[in-house]
Amino acid sequence: MKMLQSFWLAAALLLTAQFSFAQTAPTASAKAKSSATEVFQIKTSAVCDMCKARLEKTLAYEKGVQQATLDVPSKVLTVSYRPDKTTPATLRTAVQRAGYDADDQVAETRAYDRLPDCCKKTNNVHQDAAH
Ligand SMILES: [Cu+2]
């Protein structure tokens, strides 16, 4: 009898855990769903505010992009885009063409070579008083 009790207790715990997971999951995606806009993030090799300006500008000119914000400390570029106009793959390519890595895709060499020294990925994330 005691074993049956602990079985039910375990089952109840499992259900509660699943229930609370199911509750938190939709909230995260509901935010991205509002008005035909999707949001996704690209891990880049940006290191300073100049990179931030360059990448945000590059993405702003891309078709279907509504907003692009780079968080310099984490190097993560957050893009809001219209899925009927562009795709995450296209936007990653745009980042590569600007001279930066996009997730596991390496920056286009020629664009990367044109970057100022302070923007090379051999640098750590830094703040440059010069700009
Ligand atoms: Cu830079």
Backbone and ligand atoms as CSV (ligand in chain L), in Angstrom:
chain,resi,resn,atom,element,x,y,z
A,1,MET,N,N,0.839,-1.209,0.000
A,1,MET,CA,C,0.000,0.000,0.000
A,1,MET,C,C,0.864,1.245,0.000
A,2,LYS,N,N,1.925,1.168,0.768
A,2,LYS,CA,C,2.830,2.311,0.864
A,2,LYS,C,C,3.460,2.621,-0.500
A,3,MET,N,N,3.754,1.548,-1.274
A,3,MET,CA,C,4.375,1.730,-2.587
A,3,MET,C,C,3.430,2.446,-3.537
A,4,LEU,N,N,2.157,2.096,-3.454
A,4,LEU,CA,C,1.156,2.717,-4.312
A,4,LEU,C,C,1.077,4.210,-4.027
A,5,GLN,N,N,1.158,4.537,-2.741
A,5,GLN,CA,C,1.087,5.950,-2.347
A,5,GLN,C,C,2.233,6.753,-2.944
A,6,SER,N,N,3.429,6.190,-2.840
A,6,SER,CA,C,4.575,6.937,-3.367
A,6,SER,C,C,4.534,7.013,-4.890
A,7,PHE,N,N,3.915,6.002,-5.521
A,7,PHE,CA,C,3.748,6.057,-6.975
A,7,PHE,C,C,2.878,7.250,-7.350
A,8,TRP,N,N,1.774,7.410,-6.639
A,8,TRP,CA,C,0.873,8.522,-6.951
A,8,TRP,C,C,1.525,9.866,-6.672
A,9,LEU,N,N,2.332,9.877,-5.636
A,9,LEU,CA,C,3.025,11.116,-5.284
A,9,LEU,C,C,3.996,11.503,-6.412
A,10,ALA,N,N,4.711,10.511,-6.912
A,10,ALA,CA,C,5.656,10.753,-7.997
A,10,ALA,C,C,4.920,11.202,-9.253
A,11,ALA,N,N,3.798,10.563,-9.530
A,11,ALA,CA,C,3.006,10.905,-10.715
A,11,ALA,C,C,2.498,12.343,-10.609
A,12,ALA,N,N,2.063,12.707,-9.406
A,12,ALA,CA,C,1.548,14.057,-9.193
A,12,ALA,C,C,2.652,15.091,-9.391
A,13,LEU,N,N,3.826,14.786,-8.890
A,13,LEU,CA,C,4.964,15.691,-9.029
A,13,LEU,C,C,5.326,15.878,-10.491
A,14,LEU,N,N,5.319,14.773,-11.212
A,14,LEU,CA,C,5.675,14.796,-12.628
A,14,LEU,C,C,4.674,15.658,-13.400
A,15,LEU,N,N,3.402,15.476,-13.078
A,15,LEU,CA,C,2.356,16.246,-13.748
A,15,LEU,C,C,2.520,17.734,-13.467
A,16,THR,N,N,2.798,18.060,-12.221
A,16,THR,CA,C,2.962,19.460,-11.841
A,16,THR,C,C,4.120,20.082,-12.607
A,17,ALA,N,N,5.208,19.318,-12.722
A,17,ALA,CA,C,6.384,19.821,-13.423
A,17,ALA,C,C,6.058,20.082,-14.886
A,18,GLN,N,N,5.352,19.139,-15.501
A,18,GLN,CA,C,5.003,19.307,-16.908
A,18,GLN,C,C,4.044,20.464,-17.104
A,19,PHE,N,N,3.134,20.593,-16.150
A,19,PHE,CA,C,2.140,21.653,-16.253
A,19,PHE,C,C,2.810,23.020,-16.188
A,20,SER,N,N,3.722,23.192,-15.265
A,20,SER,CA,C,4.356,24.496,-15.134
A,20,SER,C,C,5.255,24.792,-16.331
A,21,PHE,N,N,5.819,23.747,-16.937
A,21,PHE,CA,C,6.625,23.955,-18.145
A,21,PHE,C,C,5.738,24.410,-19.291
A,22,ALA,N,N,4.600,23.737,-19.431
A,22,ALA,CA,C,3.662,24.075,-20.499
A,22,ALA,C,C,3.153,25.503,-20.338
A,23,GLN,N,N,3.079,25.944,-19.104
A,23,GLN,CA,C,2.586,27.294,-18.857
A,23,GLN,C,C,3.594,28.365,-19.266
A,24,THR,N,N,4.872,28.088,-19.051
A,24,THR,CA,C,5.874,29.113,-19.349
A,24,THR,C,C,6.227,29.143,-20.836
A,25,ALA,N,N,6.161,28.003,-21.499
A,25,ALA,CA,C,6.573,27.934,-22.904
A,25,ALA,C,C,5.826,28.880,-23.848
A,26,PRO,N,N,4.495,28.919,-23.841
A,26,PRO,CA,C,3.814,29.768,-24.828
A,26,PRO,C,C,4.097,31.258,-24.649
A,27,THR,N,N,4.334,31.703,-23.434
A,27,THR,CA,C,4.561,33.130,-23.199
A,27,THR,C,C,5.741,33.654,-23.993
A,28,ALA,N,N,6.790,32.864,-24.092
A,28,ALA,CA,C,7.992,33.289,-24.800
A,28,ALA,C,C,7.740,33.451,-26.294
A,29,SER,N,N,7.028,32.504,-26.896
A,29,SER,CA,C,6.814,32.579,-28.339
A,29,SER,C,C,5.690,33.546,-28.694
A,30,ALA,N,N,4.770,33.783,-27.780
A,30,ALA,CA,C,3.660,34.692,-28.048
A,30,ALA,C,C,4.175,36.088,-28.329
A,31,LYS,N,N,5.250,36.451,-27.678
A,31,LYS,CA,C,5.827,37.776,-27.849
A,31,LYS,C,C,6.324,37.995,-29.284
A,32,ALA,N,N,6.962,36.976,-29.846
A,32,ALA,CA,C,7.510,37.077,-31.197
A,32,ALA,C,C,6.414,37.014,-32.253
A,33,LYS,N,N,5.304,36.403,-31.928
A,33,LYS,CA,C,4.232,36.184,-32.892
A,33,LYS,C,C,3.461,37.458,-33.244
A,34,SER,N,N,3.393,38.411,-32.332
A,34,SER,CA,C,2.543,39.571,-32.535
A,34,SER,C,C,2.879,40.286,-33.837
A,35,SER,N,N,1.904,40.611,-34.642
A,35,SER,CA,C,2.042,41.275,-35.936
A,35,SER,C,C,3.111,40.657,-36.803
A,36,ALA,N,N,2.797,39.939,-37.788
A,36,ALA,CA,C,3.667,39.163,-38.683
A,36,ALA,C,C,5.186,39.344,-38.577
A,37,THR,N,N,5.689,39.718,-37.430
A,37,THR,CA,C,7.125,39.902,-37.271
A,37,THR,C,C,7.725,38.742,-36.489
A,38,GLU,N,N,8.874,38.260,-36.971
A,38,GLU,CA,C,9.591,37.234,-36.232
A,38,GLU,C,C,10.869,37.854,-35.678
A,39,VAL,N,N,11.322,37.314,-34.568
A,39,VAL,CA,C,12.560,37.803,-33.976
A,39,VAL,C,C,13.539,36.643,-33.883
A,40,PHE,N,N,14.771,36.881,-34.276
A,40,PHE,CA,C,15.772,35.851,-34.043
A,40,PHE,C,C,17.108,36.502,-33.732
A,41,GLN,N,N,18.014,35.694,-33.205
A,41,GLN,CA,C,19.285,36.233,-32.743
A,41,GLN,C,C,20.458,35.574,-33.452
A,42,ILE,N,N,21.457,36.387,-33.760
A,42,ILE,CA,C,22.673,35.894,-34.393
A,42,ILE,C,C,23.841,36.203,-33.468
A,43,LYS,N,N,24.639,35.207,-33.209
A,43,LYS,CA,C,25.870,35.437,-32.451
A,43,LYS,C,C,26.927,35.926,-33.442
A,44,THR,N,N,27.445,37.137,-33.232
A,44,THR,CA,C,28.404,37.718,-34.167
A,44,THR,C,C,29.794,37.788,-33.542
A,45,SER,N,N,30.733,38.368,-34.298
A,45,SER,CA,C,32.087,38.551,-33.772
A,45,SER,C,C,32.356,40.032,-33.510
A,46,ALA,N,N,31.305,40.821,-33.325
A,46,ALA,CA,C,31.454,42.255,-33.073
A,46,ALA,C,C,32.133,42.498,-31.734
A,47,VAL,N,N,32.981,43.561,-31.680
A,47,VAL,CA,C,33.715,43.804,-30.437
A,47,VAL,C,C,33.546,45.198,-29.854
A,48,CYS,N,N,33.005,46.168,-30.625
A,48,CYS,CA,C,32.890,47.504,-30.049
A,48,CYS,C,C,31.696,48.261,-30.625
A,49,ASP,N,N,31.552,49.509,-30.210
A,49,ASP,CA,C,30.408,50.305,-30.645
A,49,ASP,C,C,30.430,50.599,-32.141
A,50,MET,N,N,31.640,50.637,-32.737
A,50,MET,CA,C,31.718,50.831,-34.182
A,50,MET,C,C,31.131,49.629,-34.909
A,51,CYS,N,N,31.436,48.457,-34.394
A,51,CYS,CA,C,30.858,47.236,-34.969
A,51,CYS,C,C,29.343,47.282,-34.844
A,52,LYS,N,N,28.899,47.710,-33.688
A,52,LYS,CA,C,27.460,47.798,-33.427
A,52,LYS,C,C,26.795,48.693,-34.465
A,53,ALA,N,N,27.368,49.901,-34.671
A,53,ALA,CA,C,26.798,50.835,-35.637
A,53,ALA,C,C,26.815,50.234,-37.041
A,54,ARG,N,N,27.943,49.597,-37.395
A,54,ARG,CA,C,28.099,49.027,-38.733
A,54,ARG,C,C,27.077,47.924,-38.979
A,55,LEU,N,N,26.960,47.025,-38.018
A,55,LEU,CA,C,26.049,45.896,-38.203
A,55,LEU,C,C,24.585,46.336,-38.200
A,56,GLU,N,N,24.259,47.237,-37.302
A,56,GLU,CA,C,22.863,47.683,-37.237
A,56,GLU,C,C,22.477,48.398,-38.519
A,57,LYS,N,N,23.427,49.166,-39.082
A,57,LYS,CA,C,23.162,49.874,-40.326
A,57,LYS,C,C,23.022,48.885,-41.488
A,58,THR,N,N,23.939,47.929,-41.548
A,58,THR,CA,C,23.874,46.919,-42.607
A,58,THR,C,C,22.531,46.207,-42.603
A,59,LEU,N,N,22.109,45.794,-41.416
A,59,LEU,CA,C,20.862,45.056,-41.315
A,59,LEU,C,C,19.653,45.944,-41.619
A,60,ALA,N,N,19.757,47.216,-41.248
A,60,ALA,CA,C,18.647,48.129,-41.491
A,60,ALA,C,C,18.360,48.270,-42.984
A,61,TYR,N,N,19.403,48.112,-43.824
A,61,TYR,CA,C,19.225,48.216,-45.274
A,61,TYR,C,C,18.762,46.911,-45.900
A,62,GLU,N,N,18.772,45.837,-45.120
A,62,GLU,CA,C,18.331,44.560,-45.668
A,62,GLU,C,C,16.814,44.550,-45.816
A,63,LYS,N,N,16.364,43.961,-46.898
A,63,LYS,CA,C,14.932,43.851,-47.154
A,63,LYS,C,C,14.258,43.025,-46.057
A,64,GLY,N,N,13.144,43.506,-45.565
A,64,GLY,CA,C,12.356,42.737,-44.609
A,64,GLY,C,C,12.760,42.906,-43.160
A,65,VAL,N,N,13.807,43.687,-42.923
A,65,VAL,CA,C,14.252,43.880,-41.543
A,65,VAL,C,C,13.530,45.067,-40.927
A,66,GLN,N,N,12.971,44.853,-39.769
A,66,GLN,CA,C,12.278,45.948,-39.103
A,66,GLN,C,C,13.138,46.600,-38.039
A,67,GLN,N,N,13.905,45.782,-37.346
A,67,GLN,CA,C,14.784,46.336,-36.337
A,67,GLN,C,C,15.957,45.406,-36.090
A,68,ALA,N,N,17.123,45.995,-35.860
A,68,ALA,CA,C,18.307,45.202,-35.552
A,68,ALA,C,C,19.044,45.889,-34.413
A,69,THR,N,N,19.296,45.135,-33.360
A,69,THR,CA,C,19.997,45.696,-32.206
A,69,THR,C,C,21.106,44.757,-31.782
A,70,LEU,N,N,22.307,45.304,-31.699
A,70,LEU,CA,C,23.435,44.487,-31.260
A,70,LEU,C,C,23.740,44.796,-29.801
A,71,ASP,N,N,23.876,43.747,-29.024
A,71,ASP,CA,C,24.320,43.895,-27.650
A,71,ASP,C,C,25.819,43.604,-27.639
A,72,VAL,N,N,26.626,44.655,-27.477
A,72,VAL,CA,C,28.079,44.499,-27.618
A,72,VAL,C,C,28.678,43.489,-26.620
A,73,PRO,N,N,28.382,43.587,-25.325
A,73,PRO,CA,C,29.015,42.640,-24.387
A,73,PRO,C,C,28.774,41.168,-24.745
A,74,SER,N,N,27.580,40.815,-25.217
A,74,SER,CA,C,27.299,39.418,-25.550
A,74,SER,C,C,27.511,39.121,-27.037
A,75,LYS,N,N,27.747,40.164,-27.857
A,75,LYS,CA,C,27.927,40.048,-29.311
A,75,LYS,C,C,26.692,39.515,-30.020
A,76,VAL,N,N,25.565,39.565,-29.372
A,76,VAL,CA,C,24.357,38.992,-29.966
A,76,VAL,C,C,23.545,40.071,-30.671
A,77,LEU,N,N,23.247,39.798,-31.928
A,77,LEU,CA,C,22.458,40.699,-32.750
A,77,LEU,C,C,21.020,40.188,-32.753
A,78,THR,N,N,20.100,41.016,-32.291
A,78,THR,CA,C,18.699,40.636,-32.271
A,78,THR,C,C,17.984,41.330,-33.424
A,79,VAL,N,N,17.366,40.535,-34.292
A,79,VAL,CA,C,16.751,41.082,-35.492
A,79,VAL,C,C,15.251,40.798,-35.504
A,80,SER,N,N,14.450,41.844,-35.740
A,80,SER,CA,C,13.030,41.651,-36.010
A,80,SER,C,C,12.860,41.732,-37.517
A,81,TYR,N,N,12.211,40.758,-38.089
A,81,TYR,CA,C,12.093,40.733,-39.550
A,81,TYR,C,C,10.735,40.192,-39.973
A,82,ARG,N,N,10.415,40.461,-41.226
A,82,ARG,CA,C,9.175,39.944,-41.801
A,82,ARG,C,C,9.484,38.631,-42.490
A,83,PRO,N,N,8.938,37.516,-41.959
A,83,PRO,CA,C,9.263,36.209,-42.544
A,83,PRO,C,C,8.791,36.047,-43.984
A,84,ASP,N,N,7.856,36.900,-44.434
A,84,ASP,CA,C,7.422,36.807,-45.837
A,84,ASP,C,C,8.380,37.546,-46.772
A,85,LYS,N,N,9.323,38.304,-46.188
A,85,LYS,CA,C,10.240,39.103,-47.016
A,85,LYS,C,C,11.681,38.594,-46.992
A,86,THR,N,N,12.062,37.946,-45.910
A,86,THR,CA,C,13.450,37.491,-45.792
A,86,THR,C,C,13.535,36.291,-44.865
A,87,THR,N,N,14.718,35.713,-44.760
A,87,THR,CA,C,14.905,34.532,-43.922
A,87,THR,C,C,16.127,34.715,-43.032
A,88,PRO,N,N,16.194,33.995,-41.918
A,88,PRO,CA,C,17.381,34.070,-41.072
A,88,PRO,C,C,18.662,33.774,-41.847
A,89,ALA,N,N,18.623,32.857,-42.819
A,89,ALA,CA,C,19.819,32.525,-43.601
A,89,ALA,C,C,20.316,33.738,-44.385
A,90,THR,N,N,19.386,34.468,-45.005
A,90,THR,CA,C,19.742,35.672,-45.758
A,90,THR,C,C,20.381,36.703,-44.847
A,91,LEU,N,N,19.822,36.842,-43.656
A,91,LEU,CA,C,20.328,37.855,-42.729
A,91,LEU,C,C,21.697,37.465,-42.181
A,92,ARG,N,N,21.912,36.173,-42.005
A,92,ARG,CA,C,23.240,35.727,-41.577
A,92,ARG,C,C,24.272,36.045,-42.653
A,93,THR,N,N,23.891,35.853,-43.906
A,93,THR,CA,C,24.787,36.180,-45.016
A,93,THR,C,C,25.110,37.666,-45.014
A,94,ALA,N,N,24.131,38.502,-44.726
A,94,ALA,CA,C,24.359,39.952,-44.665
A,94,ALA,C,C,25.390,40.286,-43.591
A,95,VAL,N,N,25.314,39.593,-42.480
A,95,VAL,CA,C,26.278,39.803,-41.397
A,95,VAL,C,C,27.680,39.382,-41.847
A,96,GLN,N,N,27.766,38.259,-42.547
A,96,GLN,CA,C,29.060,37.791,-43.072
A,96,GLN,C,C,29.642,38.793,-44.059
A,97,ARG,N,N,28.770,39.360,-44.907
A,97,ARG,CA,C,29.222,40.330,-45.910
A,97,ARG,C,C,29.701,41.617,-45.256
A,98,ALA,N,N,29.237,41.893,-44.045
A,98,ALA,CA,C,29.685,43.089,-43.335
A,98,ALA,C,C,31.042,42.835,-42.667
A,99,GLY,N,N,31.494,41.591,-42.676
A,99,GLY,CA,C,32.805,41.268,-42.126
A,99,GLY,C,C,32.762,40.602,-40.763
A,100,TYR,N,N,31.607,40.074,-40.405
A,100,TYR,CA,C,31.475,39.464,-39.082
A,100,TYR,C,C,30.989,38.027,-39.181
A,101,ASP,N,N,31.391,37.231,-38.211
A,101,ASP,CA,C,30.870,35.870,-38.126
A,101,ASP,C,C,29.386,35.920,-37.782
A,102,ALA,N,N,28.656,34.969,-38.323
A,102,ALA,CA,C,27.234,34.838,-38.001
A,102,ALA,C,C,27.002,33.421,-37.510
A,103,ASP,N,N,26.807,33.273,-36.226
A,103,ASP,CA,C,26.726,31.954,-35.597
A,103,ASP,C,C,27.984,31.154,-35.974
A,104,ASP,N,N,27.827,29.986,-36.616
A,104,ASP,CA,C,29.036,29.210,-36.940
A,104,ASP,C,C,29.546,29.498,-38.353
A,105,GLN,N,N,28.952,30.489,-39.024
A,105,GLN,CA,C,29.425,30.855,-40.365
A,105,GLN,C,C,30.458,31.975,-40.268
A,106,VAL,N,N,31.583,31.753,-40.900
A,106,VAL,CA,C,32.705,32.680,-40.775
A,106,VAL,C,C,32.524,33.908,-41.678
A,107,ALA,N,N,33.027,35.046,-41.195
A,107,ALA,CA,C,32.942,36.310,-41.932
A,107,ALA,C,C,33.568,36.206,-43.315
A,108,GLU,N,N,33.027,36.972,-44.256
A,108,GLU,CA,C,33.614,37.040,-45.595
A,108,GLU,C,C,34.984,37.710,-45.471
A,109,THR,N,N,36.001,37.052,-46.013
A,109,THR,CA,C,37.381,37.507,-45.809
A,109,THR,C,C,37.623,38.943,-46.259
A,110,ARG,N,N,37.157,39.268,-47.466
A,110,ARG,CA,C,37.442,40.610,-47.989
A,110,ARG,C,C,36.793,41.699,-47.156
A,111,ALA,N,N,35.568,41.459,-46.718
A,111,ALA,CA,C,34.888,42.446,-45.879
A,111,ALA,C,C,35.589,42.554,-44.525
A,112,TYR,N,N,36.002,41.405,-44.019
A,112,TYR,CA,C,36.690,41.393,-42.728
A,112,TYR,C,C,38.007,42.172,-42.803
A,113,ASP,N,N,38.738,42.009,-43.897
A,113,ASP,CA,C,40.017,42.709,-44.062
A,113,ASP,C,C,39.848,44.219,-44.118
A,114,ARG,N,N,38.686,44.662,-44.559
A,114,ARG,CA,C,38.429,46.101,-44.644
A,114,ARG,C,C,38.078,46.726,-43.292
A,115,LEU,N,N,37.796,45.915,-42.312
A,115,LEU,CA,C,37.417,46.457,-41.000
A,115,LEU,C,C,38.601,47.169,-40.356
A,116,PRO,N,N,38.339,48.255,-39.621
A,116,PRO,CA,C,39.430,48.872,-38.874
A,116,PRO,C,C,40.000,47.895,-37.839
A,117,ASP,N,N,41.260,48.112,-37.478
A,117,ASP,CA,C,41.930,47.189,-36.565
A,117,ASP,C,C,41.153,46.938,-35.280
A,118,CYS,N,N,40.528,47.996,-34.765
A,118,CYS,CA,C,39.836,47.831,-33.474
A,118,CYS,C,C,38.639,46.906,-33.588
A,119,CYS,N,N,38.218,46.624,-34.825
A,119,CYS,CA,C,37.028,45.791,-35.011
A,119,CYS,C,C,37.356,44.345,-35.358
A,120,LYS,N,N,38.638,44.011,-35.422
A,120,LYS,CA,C,39.020,42.642,-35.745
A,120,LYS,C,C,38.653,41.711,-34.599
A,121,LYS,N,N,38.308,40.497,-34.974
A,121,LYS,CA,C,37.806,39.597,-33.937
A,121,LYS,C,C,38.885,39.041,-33.025
A,122,THR,N,N,40.161,39.383,-33.334
A,122,THR,CA,C,41.219,38.994,-32.413
A,122,THR,C,C,41.153,39.831,-31.137
A,123,ASN,N,N,40.443,40.959,-31.214
A,123,ASN,CA,C,40.268,41.803,-30.025
A,123,ASN,C,C,39.186,41.253,-29.132
A,124,ASN,N,N,39.296,41.592,-27.859
A,124,ASN,CA,C,38.210,41.310,-26.948
A,124,ASN,C,C,37.213,42.455,-27.039
A,125,VAL,N,N,36.021,42.219,-26.520
A,125,VAL,CA,C,35.025,43.269,-26.459
A,125,VAL,C,C,35.615,44.446,-25.694
A,126,HIS,N,N,35.536,45.650,-26.282
A,126,HIS,CA,C,36.161,46.801,-25.647
A,126,HIS,C,C,35.356,48.068,-25.874
A,127,GLN,N,N,35.654,49.059,-25.066
A,127,GLN,CA,C,35.105,50.377,-25.267
A,127,GLN,C,C,36.255,51.260,-25.711
A,128,ASP,N,N,36.045,51.957,-26.824
A,128,ASP,CA,C,37.110,52.762,-27.366
A,128,ASP,C,C,36.753,54.241,-27.218
A,129,ALA,N,N,37.540,54.965,-26.442
A,129,ALA,CA,C,37.247,56.373,-26.173
A,129,ALA,C,C,37.360,57.230,-27.436
A,130,ALA,N,N,38.092,56.731,-28.450
A,130,ALA,CA,C,38.314,57.488,-29.678
A,130,ALA,C,C,37.019,57.696,-30.473
A,131,HIS,N,N,36.065,56.795,-30.336
A,131,HIS,CA,C,34.786,57.001,-31.008
A,131,HIS,C,C,33.670,56.749,-30.050
L,1,CU,CU,CU,34.355,47.484,-33.813
